[in-house]
Amino acid sequence: TFVGSPAELVSAGWDGSLKFWKNGQLVQTLKGHSGKVVSVAYSRTAGVLASADENGKILLHRTQAAGFAPPATLDWAVGEGPGDPGQARRAHLTSIAINADGTLLAASSWTKTITLWDISTPQAPRKLAAFGPRLHKRVIYKLEFIPAGPSRNQLVSVDWNGLVGLWNTASAPHDRLERSRNTGGGQGVSLFALAVHPQGPWVVGGDKR
């Protein structure tokens, strides 16, 4: 993913590391993950890079003059929310996304659950809500926030059953389902890709066909 200027980017690998490149030269190697890095998101507004691995760990790296500062850690666990006490467990993450303001981070996993955090203070992230299973019955594979327009800061989720969900995450209770659509026509077509127009009016999903 590109960070900062067009000449700066971060790559992620199955060795658990992130590499920060500038003008084609390796500047910094970021470590801290214990498994394959499966998703990366960057907020230019907040100057925060988020990365997620297969073992349920999310790292928040803040930009500094020479690269990225040591990260804050989020351990994604199912069962930490109301209604499911004492059942916390690690889960294989599939996707993370940061909203346009750089204040919210969403993460999805193989458990068909989305967890939302307030990262307005990256050093002290705060969990806001956990939701998703009432709509998604199969793996949620991609997440994206809508960056602009009337639906700004709403979250889009797609799953392996062809379902697309639109969630109002901007205000409490942060997990209100605004609308959903079955793109597979009842055939259970898996959605593997998701893109949102920079101005917000269009959402595009890609399936396995």
PAZAPA-4460 file (N, C-alpha, C; in steps of 0.05 Angstrom, whole numbers, plus 32768, in hexadecimal, padded with zeros to 4 digits):
% residues 209
    n_x    n_y    n_z   ca_x   ca_y   ca_z    c_x    c_y    c_z   seq   type   mol
   8011   7FE8   8000   8000   8000   8000   8012   8019   8000     1      T     A
   8009   802E   7FF3   8018   8047   7FF2   8014   8056   800B     2      F     A
   8029   8063   8015   8028   8073   802D   8037   808D   8028     3      V     A
   802E   80A3   8033   803C   80BC   802F   803B   80C5   8012     4      G     A
   8053   80C9   8006   8055   80D2   7FEB   8051   80BA   7FD7     5      S     A
   804D   80C0   7FBD   804A   80AA   7FAA   8063   8098   7FA8     6      P     A
   8079   80A2   7FB2   8092   8092   7FB0   8096   8080   7FC9     7      A     A
   8083   8080   7FDC   8086   8071   7FF4   8070   805B   7FF6     8      E     A
   8078   8043   7FFC   8065   802E   7FFF   806E   801A   8014     9      L     A
   805A   800A   801E   8060   7FF5   8031   8056   7FDA   8025    10      V     A
   8067   7FC6   8026   8060   7FAB   801D   805F   7F99   8035    11      S     A
   804E   7F85   8033   804A   7F72   8049   804F   7F56   803F    12      A     A
   8059   7F44   8051   8060   7F29   8048   8057   7F14   805B    13      G     A
   8059   7EFB   8052   8052   7EE4   8062   8067   7EDE   8077    14      W     A
   807D   7EEC   8077   8091   7EE8   808C   808A   7EF9   80A5    15      D     A
   8074   7F08   80A4   806B   7F18   80BB   8077   7F34   80BC    16      G     A
   8086   7F3C   80A8   8092   7F56   80A8   8085   7F69   8094    17      S     A
   8089   7F83   809A   8081   7F98   8087   809A   7FA7   807F    18      L     A
   809B   7FAF   8066   80B3   7FBD   805C   80AA   7FD8   8050    19      K     A
   80B8   7FED   8059   80B2   8008   8051   80C7   8010   803C    20      F     A
   80BC   8017   8024   80CD   801E   800D   80CA   803B   8005    21      W     A
   80DF   8048   7FFD   80DE   8063   7FF3   80F0   8065   7FDA    22      K     A
   80E4   806E   7FC4   80F3   8070   7FAA   8100   8055   7FA3    23      N     A
   80F3   803F   7FA9   80FD   8025   7FA2   8112   801A   7FB5    24      G     A
   8119   8028   7FCA   812D   8020   7FDD   8120   8018   7FF8    25      Q     A
   8129   8002   8004   811F   7FF9   801D   8129   800C   8033    26      L     A
   8116   8018   8042   811D   802B   8057   811B   801E   8073    27      V     A
   8106   800E   8077   8101   8003   8092   80F3   7FE9   8090    28      Q     A
   80F9   7FD6   80A1   80EA   7FBD   80A4   80DC   7FBD   80BE    29      T     A
   80C2   7FB9   80BE   80B1   7FBA   80D6   80AA   7F9E   80DE    30      L     A
   80AE   7F98   80F7   80A9   7F7D   8101   8095   7F7F   8119    31      K     A
   808C   7F67   8121   8079   7F66   8138   8063   7F52   8134    32      G     A
   805F   7F49   811B   804A   7F35   8115   8055   7F19   811A    33      H     A
   8043   7F07   8123   804B   7EEC   8128   8041   7ED9   8113    34      S     A
   8035   7EE3   80FE   802C   7ED2   80E8   802B   7EE2   80CE    35      G     A
   8020   7ED6   80B9   801E   7EE3   809F   800E   7EFD   80A1    36      K     A
   8017   7F13   8095   8008   7F2C   8094   7FF4   7F29   807D    37      V     A
   7FDA   7F2C   8084   7FC5   7F27   8070   7FB8   7F41   8066    38      V     A
   7FBC   7F58   8074   7FAE   7F70   806B   7FBD   7F88   8076    39      S     A
   7FBE   7F9E   8067   7FCB   7FB7   806E   7FB8   7FCE   8067    40      V     A
   7FB7   7FE2   8078   7FA7   7FFB   8073   7FB7   8013   807C    41      A     A
   7FB4   802A   806E   7FC3   8042   8076   7FB0   805A   8076    42      Y     A
   7FB3   806B   808A   7FA5   8084   808B   7FB8   809B   8087    43      S     A
   7FB5   80A9   8071   7FC7   80C0   806C   7FC0   80D6   8080    44      R     A
   7FA6   80D9   8086   7F9D   80EE   8098   7FAA   80EB   80B4    45      T     A
   7FAA   80D3   80BF   7FB4   80CF   80DA   7FD1   80C6   80DA    46      A     A
   7FDC   80BF   80C3   7FF7   80B5   80C2   7FFB   809B   80D0    47      G     A
   7FE8   8089   80CD   7FE8   806F   80DA   7FE7   8058   80C6    48      V     A
   7FF9   8045   80C9   7FF9   802D   80B9   7FF0   8016   80CB    49      L     A
   7FDC   8007   80C2   7FD2   7FF0   80D0   7FD8   7FD7   80C0    50      A     A
   7FDF   7FC2   80CF   7FE4   7FA8   80C2   7FD9   7F92   80D3    51      S     A
   7FCE   7F7D   80C6   7FC1   7F67   80D4   7FCD   7F4C   80CB    52      A     A
   7FCF   7F39   80DE   7FDA   7F1F   80D7   7FC6   7F09   80DC    53      D     A
   7FCE   7EF1   80D4   7FBC   7EDA   80D5   7FB7   7ED0   80F2    54      E     A
   7FC6   7EDB   8105   7FC3   7ED2   8121   7FB3   7EE6   8132    55      N     A
   7FA6   7EF9   8125   7F94   7F0B   8133   7FA1   7F24   813E    56      G     A
   7FBA   7F2A   8136   7FC7   7F42   8140   7FC6   7F58   812C    57      K     A
   7FC0   7F70   8135   7FC0   7F88   8125   7FD5   7F9C   8131    58      I     A
   7FE6   7FA6   8120   7FFA   7FBA   8129   7FF4   7FD5   811D    59      L     A
   7FF6   7FEA   812E   7FF1   8005   8125   800C   8014   8126    60      L     A
   8017   801B   810E   8030   8029   810D   802B   8046   8106    61      H     A
   8036   8058   8116   8034   8075   8111   804C   807F   8101    62      R     A
   8047   8090   80ED   805D   809B   80DD   806D   80AE   80EE    63      T     A
   8087   80AF   80E8   8099   80C2   80F4   80AD   80CB   80DE    64      Q     A
   80BF   80DD   80E5   80D0   80E9   80D0   80E0   80D4   80C0    65      A     A
   80E9   80BF   80CC   80FA   80AC   80BF   80EC   8092   80B8    66      A     A
   80D2   8091   80BA   80C4   8078   80B4   80AC   8074   80C6    67      G     A
   80AC   805E   80D6   8096   8058   80E7   809F   8052   8103    68      F     A
   8090   805C   8117   8096   8058   8133   808E   803C   813C    69      A     A
   8099   8032   8153   8090   8018   815D   8072   8017   8160    70      P     A
   8066   8000   815A   8049   7FFF   8158   803A   7FFB   8172    71      P     A
   8021   8002   8172   800E   7FFA   8186   8001   7FE0   817C    72      A     A
   7FF8   7FCF   818E   7FEE   7FB4   8187   7FD1   7FB1   818E    73      T     A
   7FC1   7FA6   817B   7FA6   7F9E   8180   7FA5   7F7F   817D    74      L     A
   7F9B   7F72   8191   7F97   7F55   818F   7F79   7F50   8189    75      D     A
   7F74   7F48   8171   7F58   7F44   8168   7F4F   7F2A   8175    76      W     A
   7F39   7F2C   8185   7F2F   7F15   8193   7F10   7F14   8191    77      A     A
   7F05   7EFD   818C   7EE9   7EFA   818B   7EDF   7EF6   81A8    78      V     A
   7EC7   7F01   81AD   7EBB   7EFC   81C7   7EC1   7F11   81DC    79      G     A
   7ECE   7F27   81D5   7ED4   7F3B   81E8   7EBD   7F4E   81EC    80      E     A
   7EAA   7F4E   81DA   7E93   7F60   81DC   7E7D   7F56   81ED    81      G     A
   7E68   7F66   81F1   7E51   7F5F   8202   7E44   7F46   81F7    82      P     A
   7E3A   7F35   8208   7E2B   7F1D   8200   7E3B   7F04   81FC    83      G     A
   7E56   7F07   81FD   7E67   7EEF   81F9   7E7F   7EF0   820C    84      D     A
   7E7A   7EF2   8226   7E90   7EF6   8239   7EA1   7EDC   823B    85      P     A
   7EBB   7EE1   823F   7ECC   7ECA   8245   7ED3   7EB8   822F    86      G     A
   7ECC   7EC0   8216   7ED1   7EAE   81FF   7EE5   7EBA   81EB    87      Q     A
   7EF6   7ECB   81F5   7F09   7ED8   81E3   7F1C   7EC4   81D7    88      A     A
   7F21   7EC7   81BD   7F34   7EB5   81B0   7F3F   7EC3   8197    89      R     A
   7F57   7EBC   8190   7F63   7EC8   8178   7F55   7EBE   815F    90      R     A
   7F56   7ECE   814A   7F48   7EC6   8131   7F59   7ECF   8119    91      A     A
   7F58   7EBF   8104   7F66   7EC5   80EB   7F59   7EDE   80DE    92      H     A
   7F68   7EF4   80DC   7F5E   7F0C   80D1   7F5E   7F0A   80B2    93      L     A
   7F4B   7F18   80A6   7F49   7F19   8089   7F4D   7F34   807C    94      T     A
   7F44   7F49   808B   7F46   7F64   807F   7F45   7F79   8095    95      S     A
   7F53   7F90   8090   7F50   7FA7   80A1   7F4C   7FC0   8090    96      I     A
   7F3F   7FD4   809B   7F3B   7FED   808D   7F3B   8004   80A1    97      A     A
   7F44   801C   8098   7F44   8034   80A8   7F33   8049   809A    98      I     A
   7F22   8057   80A9   7F11   806B   809D   7F20   8084   8094    99      N     A
   7F13   8095   8085   7F20   80AC   8079   7F2C   80BF   808D   100      A     A
   7F20   80C1   80A5   7F2A   80D3   80BA   7F41   80C7   80C9   101      D     A
   7F46   80AD   80C5   7F5B   80A0   80D4   7F54   809B   80F1   102      G     A
   7F3A   809B   80F8   7F32   8098   8114   7F26   807C   811A   103      T     A
   7F1E   806D   8105   7F11   8053   8109   7F20   803E   80FA   104      L     A
   7F24   8027   8106   7F2F   8010   80F9   7F1C   7FF8   80FC   105      L     A
   7F16   7FEB   80E5   7F05   7FD3   80E5   7F16   7FBB   80DD   106      A     A
   7F10   7FA4   80E9   7F1E   7F8B   80E2   7F0A   7F74   80E0   107      A     A
   7F0E   7F62   80CD   7EFC   7F4B   80CA   7F0D   7F32   80CC   108      S     A
   7EFF   7F1C   80D1   7F0D   7F02   80D5   7EFC   7EEB   80CA   109      S     A
   7F08   7ED3   80CC   7EFA   7EBB   80C3   7EE2   7EB5   80D5   110      W     A
   7EDF   7EC3   80EB   7EC8   7EBE   80FD   7EAF   7ECD   80F4   111      T     A
   7EB0   7EDB   80DD   7E99   7EEA   80D2   7E93   7F02   80E3   112      K     A
   7EA7   7F0C   80F2   7EA3   7F22   8104   7EB4   7F39   80FC   113      T     A
   7EA9   7F52   80FE   7EB8   7F6B   80FA   7EBB   7F78   8115   114      I     A
   7ED4   7F80   811B   7ED9   7F8F   8134   7EE2   7FAC   812C   115      T     A
   7ED6   7FBF   813B   7EDC   7FDB   8135   7EEA   7FE8   814D   116      L     A
   7F00   7FF7   8147   7F0F   8005   815B   7F10   8023   8156   117      W     A
   7F11   8033   816B   7F18   804F   816A   7F36   8051   816B   118      D     A
   7F43   805B   8156   7F60   805D   8156   7F68   807B   8154   119      I     A
   7F57   808D   815D   7F5D   80A9   815C   7F76   80AF   816C   120      S     A
   7F7B   809F   8181   7F95   809F   818F   7FA2   8084   818A   121      T     A
   7FB3   8082   8176   7FBE   8068   816D   7FCC   8059   8183   122      P     A
   7FD8   8067   8196   7FE6   805A   81AC   7FD3   804C   81C0   123      Q     A
   7FBA   8054   81BF   7FA6   8049   81D2   7F8C   8044   81C4   124      A     A
   7F8B   8030   81B1   7F73   802A   81A2   7F5D   8020   81B5   125      P     A
   7F44   8026   81AE   7F2D   801F   81BF   7F18   8010   81AF   126      R     A
   7F11   7FF8   81B8   7EFD   7FE8   81AA   7EE1   7FF4   81AD   127      K     A
   7ED3   7FF6   8196   7EB8   8002   8196   7EA2   7FED   8193   128      L     A
   7EA5   7FDA   8182   7E8F   7FC7   817C   7E9A   7FAF   816D   129      A     A
   7E8A   7F99   816F   7E8F   7F81   815F   7E74   7F78   8153   130      A     A
   7E74   7F73   8139   7E5B   7F6D   812B   7E60   7F5E   8112   131      F     A
   7E4B   7F56   8104   7E4E   7F48   80EA   7E3F   7F2E   80E7   132      G     A
   7E40   7F1C   80FB   7E34   7F01   80F6   7E16   7F01   80F0   133      P     A
   7E08   7F16   80F9   7DEB   7F16   80F3   7DE6   7F1A   80D5   134      R     A
   7DF9   7F24   80C6   7DF7   7F26   80A9   7E08   7F11   809B   135      L     A
   7E21   7F10   80A2   7E34   7EFF   8093   7E35   7EE3   809F   136      H     A
   7E2F   7ECF   808F   7E2F   7EB3   8097   7E48   7EA4   808D   137      K     A
   7E58   7EB2   807D   7E71   7EA6   8074   7E87   7EBB   8078   138      R     A
   7EA0   7EB4   8072   7EB7   7EC5   8078   7EB4   7EE1   806C   139      V     A
   7EB9   7EF5   807C   7EBA   7F11   8072   7ED7   7F15   8068   140      I     A
   7ED9   7F1B   804E   7EF3   7F1A   8042   7F00   7F36   803E   141      Y     A
   7EEF   7F4B   8039   7EFA   7F65   8035   7EE9   7F7A   8042   142      K     A
   7EF6   7F8F   804C   7EEA   7FA7   8058   7EF4   7FC0   804B   143      L     A
   7EE3   7FD4   8048   7EEC   7FEE   803F   7ED9   8003   804B   144      E     A
   7EE4   801A   8054   7ED4   8031   805C   7ECE   8042   8044   145      F     A
   7EB6   804E   8043   7EAF   8061   802E   7EBB   807C   8036   146      I     A
   7ECC   8088   8025   7EDC   809F   802D   7ECE   80BA   802B   147      P     A
   7EB8   80BC   801B   7EAC   80D6   8016   7E8E   80D3   800F   148      A     A
   7E80   80E9   800D   7E64   80E8   8006   7E52   80E4   801D   149      G     A
   7E38   80E0   8017   7E24   80DC   802D   7E29   80C4   803E   150      P     A
   7E37   80B0   8034   7E3D   8097   8043   7E59   8097   804F   151      S     A
   7E65   80AF   8051   7E80   80B1   805B   7E83   80A3   8076   152      R     A
   7E98   8094   8079   7E9F   8085   8092   7E8E   806C   8096   153      N     A
   7E7B   8066   8084   7E6E   804D   8087   7E80   8037   807C   154      Q     A
   7E7C   801F   8087   7E8E   8008   8081   7E80   7FF4   806F   155      L     A
   7E8F   7FEC   805A   7E85   7FD7   8047   7E93   7FBD   804D   156      V     A
   7E84   7FA7   804F   7E8F   7F8C   8053   7E85   7F7A   803D   157      S     A
   7E96   7F67   8034   7E8D   7F53   8021   7E96   7F38   802B   158      V     A
   7E87   7F23   8024   7E8D   7F08   802E   7E8E   7EF3   8018   159      D     A
   7E93   7EDA   8020   7E95   7EC4   800D   7E7A   7EB8   8006   160      W     A
   7E65   7EC6   800D   7E4A   7EBD   8005   7E3D   7ED2   7FF2   161      N     A
   7E4D   7EE5   7FE9   7E43   7EFA   7FD7   7E34   7F11   7FE4   162      G     A
   7E35   7F12   7FFE   7E27   7F28   800C   7E38   7F40   8010   163      L     A
   7E2C   7F58   800B   7E39   7F72   8010   7E29   7F80   8026   164      V     A
   7E37   7F89   803B   7E2A   7F97   8051   7E34   7FB3   8052   165      G     A
   7E22   7FC6   805A   7E2A   7FE2   805E   7E22   7FE9   807B   166      L     A
   7E37   7FF0   808B   7E33   7FF4   80A7   7E38   8011   80AF   167      W     A
   7E27   801C   80C0   7E2B   8037   80CA   7E3C   8035   80E3   168      N     A
   7E55   803C   80E0   7E69   8039   80F6   7E70   8054   8102   169      T     A
   7E66   806A   80F7   7E6F   8085   80FF   7E65   808D   811B   170      A     A
   7E4F   8082   8124   7E44   808A   813E   7E39   8071   814D   171      S     A
   7E37   8074   8167   7E2D   805D   8177   7E11   8055   816E   172      A     A
   7E0C   803A   816D   7E1C   8024   8179   7E31   8019   8166   173      P     A
   7E36   8027   814F   7E4C   8021   813C   7E48   8008   812C   174      H     A
   7E33   7FFA   812F   7E2F   7FE0   8121   7E14   7FDE   8113   175      D     A
   7E09   7FF5   810C   7DEE   7FF5   80FF   7DF1   7FEE   80E2   176      R     A
   7DE3   7FD9   80DA   7DE3   7FD0   80BE   7DD0   7FE2   80AE   177      L     A
   7DDB   7FF2   809B   7DCB   8004   808B   7DBD   7FF6   8074   178      E     A
   7DCC   7FE4   8067   7DC0   7FD5   8050   7DD2   7FBE   804A   179      R     A
   7DC7   7FAA   803B   7DD7   7F94   8032   7DCD   7F8B   8017   180      S     A
   7DDE   7F7C   8009   7DD6   7F72   7FEF   7DE4   7F58   7FE9   181      R     A
   7DD4   7F46   7FDD   7DDF   7F2C   7FD5   7DE7   7F2E   7FB8   182      N     A
   7E01   7F2E   7FB2   7E0A   7F31   7F96   7E0B   7F17   7F87   183      T     A
   7E08   7F01   7F96   7E0B   7EE7   7F89   7DF1   7EDB   7F7E   184      G     A
   7DDB   7EE9   7F82   7DC2   7EDF   7F78   7DBA   7EC5   7F85   185      G     A
   7DC1   7EC2   7F9E   7DBA   7EA9   7FAD   7DCD   7E92   7FA7   186      G     A
   7DE2   7E96   7F97   7DF4   7E81   7F8F   7E0D   7E7F   7FA2   187      Q     A
   7E0E   7E90   7FB5   7E25   7E8F   7FC8   7E40   7E95   7FBB   188      G     A
   7E41   7EA9   7FA9   7E5A   7EB0   7F9B   7E6D   7EBF   7FAE   189      V     A
   7E85   7EB5   7FB1   7E98   7EC1   7FC4   7EA3   7EDC   7FB9   190      S     A
   7EA3   7EF1   7FC9   7EAF   7F0A   7FC2   7ECB   7F0C   7FCE   191      L     A
   7EDF   7F11   7FBD   7EFB   7F11   7FC5   7F07   7F2D   7FC3   192      F     A
   7EFA   7F40   7FB7   7F06   7F5B   7FB3   7EF1   7F70   7FB8   193      A     A
   7EFA   7F88   7FC0   7EE8   7F9E   7FC7   7EF7   7FB8   7FC2   194      L     A
   7EEA   7FCB   7FB5   7EF5   7FE5   7FB0   7EDF   7FFA   7FB3   195      A     A
   7EE6   8011   7FBE   7ED3   8027   7FC2   7EDC   803F   7FB3   196      V     A
   7ECA   804D   7FA5   7ED1   8065   7F96   7EDB   807B   7FAA   197      H     A
   7EF0   808B   7FA3   7EFA   809F   7FB5   7EE5   80B4   7FBE   198      P     A
   7ED1   80B8   7FAD   7EBB   80CB   7FB4   7EA3   80BE   7FC0   199      Q     A
   7EA3   80A3   7FC2   7E8F   8095   7FD2   7E77   808A   7FC4   200      G     A
   7E70   8091   7FAB   7E56   8088   7FA0   7E56   806B   7F96   201      P     A
   7E6E   805F   7F92   7E6F   8044   7F86   7E7F   8031   7F97   202      W     A
   7E75   8019   7F99   7E83   8003   7FA6   7E84   7FEC   7F92   203      V     A
   7E9C   7FE0   7F8F   7EA0   7FCB   7F7B   7EAB   7FB2   7F8A   204      V     A
   7E9E   7F9B   7F84   7EA8   7F82   7F90   7EAF   7F6E   7F7A   205      G     A
   7EC3   7F5E   7F7F   7ECB   7F4A   7F6B   7EC8   7F2E   7F76   206      G     A
   7EBC   7F1B   7F66   7EB8   7F00   7F6F   7ECA   7EEC   7F61   207      D     A
   7EC6   7ED2   7F66   7ED9   7EBE   7F5C   7ED3   7EB5   7F40   208      K     A
   7EBD   7EC0   7F34   7EB5   7EB6   7F19   7EC8   7EC1   7F04   209      R     A
***
